[in-house]
Amino acid sequence: MEMKKSVVFFHDLVVVAASWCLAFLLRFNFSIPEVNALRMLFSLLVVLIVHGLIFWQYGVSRSLWRFVSLPELKRIILAVATATLSTCATLFLVNRLDLVPRSVFVLHPIFSVFFLGGSRLIYRSWKEGHLLSVRQIGSTPVLLLGAGRAASLFLREIAQSKRWRVVGLLDDDVTKLGRLVGGVPVLGLIEDLARVAVARGVGHAIVCMPSAPLSRQRQAAESALEADLTVLTVPSLEDIVGGRVAVSHVRPLELSNLLGRGRVQLDERGLHGFLSGRVVLVTGAGGSIGSELCRQVARFSPAKMILLDICEHSLFQIEEEFSIQSLSVPVIPVVGDVRDKNRIDEILNRFSPEIVFHAAAYKHVPMMENQNCWEAVCNNTLGTLNIARAARGARVKKFVLISTDKAVNPVNVMGASKRLAEMVCLGLQHSGETTFSAVRFGNVIGTTGSVVPKFQAQIARGGPVTVTHPEITRYFMLVTEAAQLVLQAGIMGQGENIFVLDMGAPVRILDMARDMIRLSGFHENDIPVIFTGLRPGEKLHEELLGEREETLPTYHPKVRVVLSPQVSDEWVKNLAVWLEGPRPRTDENVRLEIQRWLPEYVPTPCHAPASLFDPVQGSGFQRKKSIASETVEPKD
């Protein structure tokens, strides 16, 4: 580093000397008399000493040429001006300026600033590839979607890359058409993408508008996909501003980018007060939702985290992840089955958690619908009853159940078992110190059993991609978003609350399959989509609210509270008698028993035709309001 500074310092003195000599040459029309040549050399010694001292004082030689900009140019101008005045003063003291023509003192600083700044600018332009560079040879041409500040930063950074060569930008702002951004022209509107890509021979597009609304980013990405381009995107604005990643770190477009799910704004102060210094128990901690809950909880410095799961391997994986991260939070993995009442009581009494997140559940609808109905009820409903009662006995402060949209007007055993679990929590609130609440949301992208990894595997095998019905829709959200909102809802729970998360508009599974095929670089001609028919217990459209439910807003825009019918403690006691009694002999017996406890459960025939289902229009929050003051009593 010191060697580089010395080289730069020597370069600057050479530039100063050359500028001084050039000023003399111009003054004498490139024919300097011998006496003036001697005066030039004598005065040059003074010029170099003065300029060297001033340049060192101003740090002119310490700046990095690779990042030279207006502040460095300003420093050079101030240093040269100060050195010129100091030189004049010094030579005046020596011989009252008789050795140097007055015009030299005007020409010299002009030449010095020009050559000192110019050499730095040329170096930076060369490093960034703006001059003729071998980096441009063999690089991939690409179009940028967006012509704002992010695009300018991207062009500045990507110029070093041997991989990309930006041939143009597109933007929705018509005032930018024909303008230059970082020397690259704005070729048209984003709607012109297909035409411009063909004209310029481009096969790649980068969505470069991290500060734009997510809906606009999604539209730009879909335009690129429709133009059969390979689509990439820059990191999120939060990651760029936070310094976690550079704007030039492009990555392939993912399905989550097309969903347009925004970043969750959490009540950080409230969550610190809710979780910091507390003992937190998470059931199903090895699962997709449970493990993400553990990661999010760990951010708020709990005193201890108890990770409960029946699957040893999953539990080992999440414990190993925390071990590698060297968290300061003590993590205790506990193997146990929520259906085992004695084991659950032992765990709750031993560790005395203050907060419980209950994520353990069976969730595969078709698998639970045939041959496994009672197992679904035992795990999802009896398991919830066991751990909720144990939490109440251990004086847990807050108990949060992770529920599902399939619990609304259930047509399958899995959904019915989760609705019964919700009602258990509502009924247990009437006694004890524990505050019970449930959080209801739809599908989560990338979780175990989700349609996304299934489609990915089918595409990797070369297809076909199987969709049950051309009109089937589902609500989707990101696993991080779901976990964060569950924590947010946990703060709000005051007892007998069911919270529903804002899932946005439902997504058509067929559109999702087609998007994933295109994101993988294929066409439907390469990988076909086939329809297999609705599976046992499967709805065409899911809902977020039941017929007798309405919602009220909370202080968080993505969380609403459901006003549900009340559930009596007596109802819970009677349900427990059935759950803890003899096992029903057949799946049909289980369905009939569930209907006795849950009148809104209407089981569907296996492989029911799509015409039996009516689509739910709009958001899951837009349901007919009704009085929610009824009390659910045990049914004879």
C-alpha positions in Angstrom: 0.0 0.0 0.0 2.8 2.4 0.9 4.5 1.5 -2.4 1.3 2.5 -4.3 1.1 5.8 -2.5 4.8 6.5 -3.4 4.1 5.8 -7.0 1.1 8.0 -7.1 3.0 10.8 -5.3 5.8 10.5 -7.9 3.3 10.6 -10.7 1.7 13.8 -9.4 5.0 15.5 -9.1 5.9 14.5 -12.7 2.5 15.9 -13.8 3.2 19.2 -11.9 6.7 19.4 -13.5 5.4 18.7 -17.0 2.6 21.3 -16.6 5.2 23.9 -15.5 7.4 23.2 -18.5 4.3 23.2 -20.8 3.2 26.6 -19.5 6.7 28.0 -20.2 6.7 26.5 -23.7 3.3 28.1 -24.5 4.4 31.4 -23.1 7.4 31.5 -25.5 5.6 29.9 -28.4 7.6 26.6 -28.0 10.9 28.4 -28.4 12.4 29.3 -25.0 15.4 31.5 -24.8 18.4 29.9 -23.0 18.2 32.4 -20.1 14.5 31.7 -19.6 15.1 27.9 -19.8 17.5 28.3 -16.9 15.0 30.3 -14.9 12.3 27.7 -15.7 14.5 24.9 -14.2 15.5 26.9 -11.2 11.9 27.9 -10.4 10.8 24.3 -11.1 12.7 23.1 -8.0 10.7 25.6 -5.8 7.5 24.5 -7.6 8.1 20.8 -6.9 9.0 21.3 -3.2 5.9 23.5 -2.5 3.5 21.3 -4.5 4.9 18.2 -2.9 4.3 19.6 0.6 0.8 20.9 -0.2 -0.2 17.7 -2.0 0.9 15.6 1.0 -1.0 17.9 3.4 -4.2 17.6 1.3 -3.9 13.8 0.8 -4.1 14.1 -3.0 -2.0 11.0 -3.4 -3.9 8.9 -0.9 -7.2 8.6 -2.8 -8.1 5.4 -4.7 -8.1 6.1 -8.4 -10.6 3.2 -8.9 -13.3 5.2 -7.1 -12.3 8.8 -8.0 -15.2 11.1 -8.2 -16.2 14.8 -7.6 -14.8 15.0 -4.0 -11.4 13.9 -5.3 -11.5 16.5 -8.1 -12.5 19.2 -5.6 -9.5 18.1 -3.4 -7.1 18.4 -6.4 -8.4 21.9 -7.3 -8.0 23.2 -3.7 -4.5 21.6 -3.5 -3.4 23.1 -6.8 -4.8 26.5 -6.0 -3.1 26.5 -2.5 0.2 25.3 -4.0 0.1 28.0 -6.8 -0.4 30.8 -4.3 2.3 29.4 -2.1 4.6 29.1 -5.1 3.9 32.7 -6.0 4.6 33.8 -2.4 7.9 31.8 -2.2 9.2 33.1 -5.6 8.2 36.7 -4.6 10.4 36.4 -1.5 13.3 35.0 -3.5 13.4 37.6 -6.4 10.1 39.4 -6.5 8.8 37.0 -9.3 11.4 38.3 -11.8 12.2 34.8 -13.0 8.7 33.7 -14.0 6.4 35.3 -16.6 3.0 36.1 -15.1 1.1 34.1 -17.6 2.8 30.9 -16.4 1.1 31.3 -13.0 -2.2 31.2 -14.9 -1.5 28.4 -17.3 0.3 26.1 -14.8 -2.7 25.4 -12.4 -5.0 24.9 -15.4 -2.7 22.2 -16.9 -2.1 20.6 -13.5 -5.8 20.2 -12.6 -6.5 18.9 -16.2 -3.7 16.3 -16.2 -4.0 15.2 -12.5 -7.8 14.8 -12.8 -7.7 13.4 -16.4 -5.2 10.6 -15.5 -7.4 9.5 -12.7 -10.5 9.6 -14.8 -8.9 7.6 -17.6 -7.7 5.0 -15.1 -11.2 4.6 -13.6 -12.8 4.4 -17.0 -10.4 1.7 -18.0 -11.0 -0.3 -14.8 -14.8 0.0 -15.3 -14.6 -1.1 -18.9 -15.8 2.2 -20.4 -12.7 2.3 -22.6 -11.8 -0.5 -25.0 -11.5 -3.6 -22.8 -11.0 -7.3 -23.4 -13.7 -7.8 -20.8 -16.3 -7.0 -23.4 -15.2 -9.8 -25.7 -17.3 -12.9 -25.1 -19.6 -11.2 -22.5 -23.3 -11.9 -22.6 -25.5 -9.1 -23.9 -28.3 -8.1 -21.5 -31.1 -5.6 -21.1 -31.8 -3.8 -17.9 -35.5 -3.3 -16.8 -35.4 0.0 -15.0 -33.4 3.2 -15.6 -33.2 4.7 -12.1 -30.5 5.1 -9.5 -30.2 1.3 -9.0 -29.5 0.9 -12.7 -26.8 3.6 -12.6 -25.1 1.8 -9.6 -25.5 -1.5 -11.4 -23.8 -0.2 -14.6 -21.0 1.2 -12.6 -20.3 -2.1 -10.8 -21.1 -4.5 -13.7 -18.6 -2.8 -15.9 -15.9 -4.8 -14.2 -17.6 -8.1 -15.0 -16.5 -10.3 -17.9 -19.9 -12.0 -17.8 -22.4 -9.2 -18.7 -22.5 -6.4 -21.3 -25.5 -4.1 -21.0 -26.7 -3.1 -24.4 -29.7 -0.9 -23.3 -32.2 -0.1 -20.6 -36.0 0.0 -20.6 -38.2 2.0 -18.3 -41.9 3.0 -18.0 -40.9 6.7 -17.7 -41.3 8.2 -21.3 -39.2 11.2 -20.3 -36.1 8.9 -20.1 -36.4 7.6 -23.6 -33.3 8.3 -25.7 -31.4 9.5 -22.6 -28.1 7.9 -21.4 -27.6 6.2 -18.0 -24.0 5.5 -17.4 -23.3 5.8 -21.1 -26.0 3.2 -22.0 -29.1 4.4 -23.9 -32.7 4.0 -22.7 -34.1 2.1 -25.7 -37.8 2.1 -25.0 -40.6 1.2 -22.6 -40.7 -2.1 -20.8 -43.7 -3.1 -22.9 -41.3 -2.9 -25.9 -39.1 -5.6 -24.4 -39.9 -8.3 -26.9 -39.2 -6.1 -29.9 -36.0 -4.6 -28.4 -34.7 -8.0 -27.4 -35.1 -9.4 -30.9 -33.6 -6.3 -32.5 -30.5 -6.3 -30.3 -30.1 -10.1 -30.2 -30.5 -10.3 -26.4 -31.6 -13.4 -24.5 -31.3 -12.1 -20.9 -33.0 -9.4 -18.9 -32.2 -8.2 -15.4 -35.0 -6.6 -13.4 -33.2 -3.6 -11.8 -35.8 -1.7 -9.8 -35.5 -2.7 -6.2 -37.2 0.4 -4.9 -40.3 0.0 -7.2 -43.5 -1.6 -5.8 -43.4 -5.3 -5.8 -46.4 -5.4 -8.2 -44.4 -3.4 -10.7 -41.3 -5.6 -10.4 -43.6 -8.7 -10.9 -45.1 -7.1 -14.1 -41.6 -6.4 -15.5 -40.5 -10.0 -14.7 -43.6 -11.4 -16.4 -43.0 -9.3 -19.5 -39.5 -10.7 -19.7 -40.8 -14.3 -19.3 -43.4 -13.7 -22.0 -40.6 -12.5 -24.3 -38.9 -15.9 -23.7 -35.9 -14.2 -22.0 -33.9 -15.6 -19.2 -34.8 -13.4 -16.3 -32.6 -12.3 -13.4 -33.0 -9.8 -10.6 -30.9 -7.6 -8.3 -31.0 -8.0 -4.5 -33.7 -6.3 -2.5 -33.4 -2.6 -1.6 -33.0 -3.5 2.1 -30.1 -5.8 1.4 -28.4 -3.2 -0.8 -28.8 -0.3 1.7 -27.8 -2.6 4.6 -24.6 -3.4 2.8 -25.2 -7.1 2.9 -24.8 -7.5 -0.8 -23.9 -5.3 -3.8 -26.4 -4.3 -6.4 -24.4 -6.2 -9.1 -25.0 -9.5 -7.4 -27.7 -10.7 -9.7 -29.5 -13.9 -9.1 -32.0 -16.0 -11.1 -35.6 -15.0 -10.8 -37.5 -17.1 -8.3 -41.2 -18.0 -7.9 -41.3 -15.9 -4.7 -40.5 -12.8 -6.9 -43.6 -13.4 -8.9 -45.8 -13.6 -5.8 -45.0 -10.0 -5.0 -44.9 -10.6 -1.2 -43.6 -7.5 0.5 -41.1 -7.4 3.4 -42.8 -7.7 6.8 -42.5 -4.7 9.0 -42.2 -6.1 12.5 -42.8 -4.4 15.9 -39.2 -5.0 16.9 -39.5 -3.3 20.2 -42.7 -5.2 21.1 -41.1 -8.5 20.0 -38.0 -7.9 22.2 -40.3 -7.3 25.1 -42.3 -10.4 24.2 -39.4 -12.8 23.7 -36.2 -11.4 25.2 -35.1 -13.3 28.4 -38.0 -15.7 28.1 -38.0 -19.5 27.9 -39.7 -20.4 24.6 -40.9 -23.9 23.5 -41.5 -24.7 19.8 -43.2 -27.9 18.9 -42.6 -29.4 15.5 -39.3 -27.5 15.7 -37.8 -29.7 12.9 -40.5 -28.9 10.4 -40.5 -26.1 7.8 -42.6 -23.7 9.8 -41.3 -24.8 13.2 -37.6 -24.4 12.2 -38.2 -21.0 10.8 -40.0 -20.0 13.9 -37.0 -21.0 15.9 -34.7 -18.9 13.7 -36.9 -15.9 14.1 -37.3 -16.3 17.9 -33.5 -16.6 18.2 -33.1 -13.1 16.8 -34.8 -11.6 19.9 -32.5 -13.2 22.5 -34.7 -15.6 24.5 -33.3 -17.0 27.7 -33.6 -20.5 26.4 -35.2 -22.3 23.4 -36.8 -25.8 23.8 -37.1 -27.6 20.5 -39.6 -30.4 20.5 -40.1 -32.8 17.7 -40.9 -36.5 17.2 -38.5 -36.8 14.2 -34.9 -37.3 15.5 -33.3 -36.4 12.2 -35.1 -33.1 11.7 -34.4 -32.1 15.3 -30.7 -32.9 14.8 -30.6 -30.7 11.7 -32.0 -27.6 13.3 -29.8 -28.1 16.4 -26.8 -28.5 14.2 -27.7 -25.3 12.3 -27.8 -23.3 15.5 -24.6 -25.0 16.7 -22.7 -23.9 13.5 -24.0 -20.3 14.0 -22.7 -20.3 17.5 -25.8 -18.7 19.0 -25.6 -17.3 22.5 -29.1 -18.6 23.1 -29.1 -22.0 24.9 -30.9 -24.5 22.6 -32.3 -27.8 24.1 -33.5 -30.4 21.6 -36.2 -32.7 23.1 -37.6 -35.8 21.3 -41.2 -36.3 22.1 -44.7 -37.0 20.7 -47.4 -34.5 21.4 -49.9 -37.4 21.6 -48.0 -38.8 24.6 -49.6 -36.9 27.5 -47.2 -38.0 30.1 -44.1 -37.0 28.1 -45.6 -33.6 27.3 -46.4 -33.0 31.0 -42.9 -34.0 31.9 -41.3 -31.6 29.4 -43.5 -28.6 30.4 -43.0 -29.1 34.1 -39.2 -29.6 33.7 -38.5 -26.6 31.5 -41.3 -24.2 32.6 -41.6 -22.3 29.3 -43.2 -18.9 29.3 -44.2 -19.0 25.6 -45.3 -22.0 23.5 -45.6 -22.0 19.7 -47.4 -25.2 18.7 -46.5 -26.1 15.1 -46.4 -29.9 15.3 -49.1 -31.3 12.9 -49.9 -33.7 10.1 -50.8 -31.6 7.1 -50.9 -33.8 3.9 -54.5 -33.8 3.0 -54.8 -36.8 0.6 -52.6 -39.0 2.9 -54.6 -38.2 6.0 -57.9 -38.7 4.1 -57.5 -42.4 3.5 -56.3 -45.0 6.0 -54.9 -42.3 8.4 -58.0 -40.3 9.5 -57.7 -41.2 13.2 -53.9 -40.5 13.2 -54.7 -37.0 11.8 -57.2 -36.4 14.6 -54.9 -37.8 17.3 -51.9 -35.8 16.2 -53.6 -32.5 15.3 -56.4 -32.4 17.8 -55.5 -34.6 20.7 -51.9 -33.4 20.5 -53.0 -29.8 20.7 -55.3 -30.7 23.7 -52.4 -32.4 25.5 -49.9 -29.6 25.1 -52.5 -26.9 25.7 -53.6 -28.5 29.0 -49.9 -29.0 30.0 -49.2 -25.4 29.2 -52.1 -24.3 31.3 -50.9 -26.5 34.1 -47.4 -25.1 33.9 -48.7 -21.6 33.9 -47.3 -20.7 30.5 -48.0 -17.1 29.7 -48.9 -17.4 26.0 -49.8 -20.4 23.8 -49.9 -19.9 20.0 -51.4 -22.5 17.7 -50.3 -22.6 14.1 -53.5 -23.3 12.1 -54.4 -23.4 8.4 -56.9 -22.1 5.9 -58.0 -25.7 5.5 -59.7 -25.4 8.9 -62.3 -23.1 7.4 -65.5 -24.9 6.3 -63.4 -28.1 6.2 -64.1 -30.8 3.7 -61.2 -33.1 4.7 -60.1 -34.7 7.9 -56.9 -32.8 8.1 -58.7 -29.4 8.0 -61.4 -30.6 10.4 -58.8 -31.8 12.9 -57.1 -28.4 12.8 -60.4 -26.6 13.2 -61.1 -28.8 16.3 -57.6 -27.8 17.5 -58.6 -24.1 17.2 -61.8 -24.7 19.2 -59.8 -26.5 21.9 -57.7 -23.4 22.4 -60.8 -21.2 22.4 -62.4 -23.4 25.1 -59.4 -23.7 27.4 -59.2 -20.0 27.7 -62.0 -19.9 30.3 -59.8 -21.2 33.1 -56.1 -20.7 34.1 -53.6 -18.0 33.5 -52.5 -19.0 30.0 -53.5 -16.8 27.0 -54.5 -19.0 24.1 -54.6 -17.9 20.4 -54.3 -19.4 17.0 -52.8 -18.1 13.7 -54.4 -19.2 10.5 -52.8 -18.9 7.1 -52.5 -20.7 3.7 -49.8 -22.5 1.9 -46.2 -21.6 2.5 -43.8 -21.8 -0.5 -41.0 -24.3 -0.2 -42.2 -26.2 2.9 -42.2 -30.0 3.1 -45.1 -31.3 1.0 -45.6 -28.0 -0.8 -46.5 -28.0 -4.5 -43.3 -26.0 -5.3 -40.7 -28.7 -4.6 -43.0 -31.2 -6.3 -43.1 -29.2 -9.5 -39.3 -28.6 -9.2 -38.7 -32.4 -9.1 -41.0 -33.0 -12.0 -39.3 -30.4 -14.1 -35.9 -31.8 -13.2 -37.1 -35.2 -14.4 -38.2 -33.7 -17.7 -41.9 -33.6 -16.9 -44.8 -33.9 -17.1 -45.9 -31.4 -14.4 -49.1 -32.6 -12.8 -51.9 -30.2 -11.8 -55.1 -31.6 -10.3 -57.5 -29.1 -11.9 -57.1 -26.2 -14.4 -59.0 -23.8 -12.1 -57.6 -24.8 -8.7 -56.2 -21.9 -6.6 -54.4 -21.5 -3.3 -53.1 -18.8 -1.1 -49.3 -18.6 -0.8 -46.8 -16.8 1.3 -43.1 -17.1 2.1 -42.0 -19.2 5.1 -40.0 -16.2 6.6 -43.0 -14.0 6.2 -45.3 -16.6 7.8 -43.0 -17.1 10.8 -42.5 -13.4 11.4 -46.3 -12.7 11.3 -46.9 -15.6 13.7 -44.6 -13.8 16.2 -46.3 -10.5 15.6 -49.7 -12.1 16.2 -48.3 -13.7 19.4 -47.8 -10.3 20.9 -51.5 -9.4 20.1 -53.1 -12.4 21.6 -55.3 -11.6 24.6 -57.2 -14.8 24.8 -59.9 -16.5 22.6 -58.3 -15.0 19.6 -57.9 -16.5 16.1 -55.7 -14.4 13.9 -55.7 -14.6 10.1 -52.8 -13.4 8.0 -53.1 -11.3 4.9 -52.5 -13.9 2.1 -53.2 -11.5 -0.7 -55.0 -12.8 -3.8 -55.2 -16.5 -4.4 -52.8 -17.9 -7.0 -53.9 -20.3 -9.8 -51.8 -23.4 -9.5 -51.7 -23.8 -13.3 -50.2 -20.4 -13.7 -47.6 -21.3 -11.0 -46.7 -24.5 -12.9 -46.2 -22.6 -16.1 -44.1 -19.9 -14.4 -41.9 -22.5 -12.9 -41.4 -24.2 -16.2 -40.4 -20.9 -17.8 -38.2 -19.9 -14.9 -36.3 -23.2 -15.4 -35.6 -22.3 -19.0 -38.2 -24.5 -20.7 -41.4 -24.1 -22.6 -44.6 -26.1 -22.2 -43.7 -27.7 -25.5 -40.7 -29.2 -23.7 -42.4 -30.0 -20.4 -46.2 -30.4 -20.7 -48.7 -29.8 -17.9 -51.3 -32.6 -17.4 -54.4 -32.6 -15.2 -55.0 -35.5 -12.8 -58.2 -34.5 -11.1 -58.9 -33.4 -7.6 -57.5 -35.7 -4.9 -59.5 -37.0 -1.9 -60.5 -34.2 0.4 -59.2 -31.5 -1.9 -61.0 -28.2 -2.4 -61.0 -26.3 -5.6 -60.6 -23.0 -3.7 -59.5 -22.4 0.0 -61.0 -19.8 2.3 -59.7 -17.9 5.3 -62.9 -17.2 7.1 -65.9 -19.4 8.0 -69.5 -18.6 7.4 -70.1 -17.5 11.1 -66.8 -15.5 11.3 -65.9 -11.9 10.7 -62.7 -10.0 11.2 -61.5 -6.8 12.7 -58.2 -5.0 11.9 -55.3 -4.9 14.3 -52.5 -2.3 14.5 -50.5 -4.5 12.0 -51.8 -4.2 8.4 -51.1 -7.9 7.6 -52.8 -9.4 10.7 -56.5 -9.4 11.4 -58.4 -10.9 14.3 -61.3 -13.3 13.8 -64.5 -13.0 15.8 -65.4 -16.6 16.2 -68.3 -18.3 18.1 -67.4 -19.0 21.7 -66.5 -22.5 22.8 -67.4 -23.7 26.3 -65.1 -25.5 28.6 -67.7 -28.3 28.9 -67.4 -28.8 25.1 -63.7 -29.3 25.4 -64.1 -31.8 28.2 -66.6 -33.9 26.2 -64.3 -33.8 23.2 -61.4 -35.0 25.3 -63.5 -38.0 26.4 -64.0 -39.0 22.7 -60.3 -38.3 21.8 -59.0 -40.3 24.7 -61.5 -43.1 24.3 -61.5 -46.2 22.0 -60.2 -45.9 18.5 -62.9 -45.8 15.8 -62.9 -48.8 13.6 -62.9 -47.2 10.2 -62.2 -43.9 8.4 -65.9 -43.6 7.9 -66.5 -43.8 11.6 -64.0 -41.1 12.2 -65.7 -38.8 9.7 -69.1 -39.4 11.2 -67.7 -38.7 14.7 -66.1 -35.4 13.5 -69.4 -34.3 12.1 -70.9 -34.8 15.5 -68.4 -32.3 17.0 -68.0 -30.0 14.0 -71.3 -29.4 12.1 -69.6 -27.3 9.4 -67.4 -30.3 8.4 -68.9 -31.7 5.2 -66.7 -34.5 3.9 -66.5 -34.7 0.1 -66.6 -38.0 -1.9 -63.2 -39.2 -3.1 -62.2 -37.6 -6.5 -65.2 -35.2 -6.3 -65.8 -33.3 -9.6 -64.8 -29.7 -9.7 -68.4 -28.6 -10.2 -69.2 -29.4 -6.6 -67.1 -26.4 -5.5 -67.9 -22.8 -5.8 -64.9 -20.4 -6.3 -64.3 -17.8 -3.6 -63.8 -14.4 -5.2 -61.2 -11.9 -4.1 -59.3 -11.9 -0.8 -60.0 -14.3 2.0 -60.9 -11.4 4.2 -63.9 -10.5 2.0 -66.5 -12.8 3.5 -70.2 -12.2 4.5 -70.3 -10.8 8.0 -72.5 -12.4 10.6 -73.1 -12.3 14.4 -70.3 -14.1 16.1 -71.7 -14.4 19.6 -72.9 -17.9 19.4 -71.7 -20.6 21.8 -70.7 -24.0 20.6 -72.0 -26.7 22.9 -71.4 -30.4 22.8 -73.7 -32.2 20.3 -75.5 -35.3 21.4 
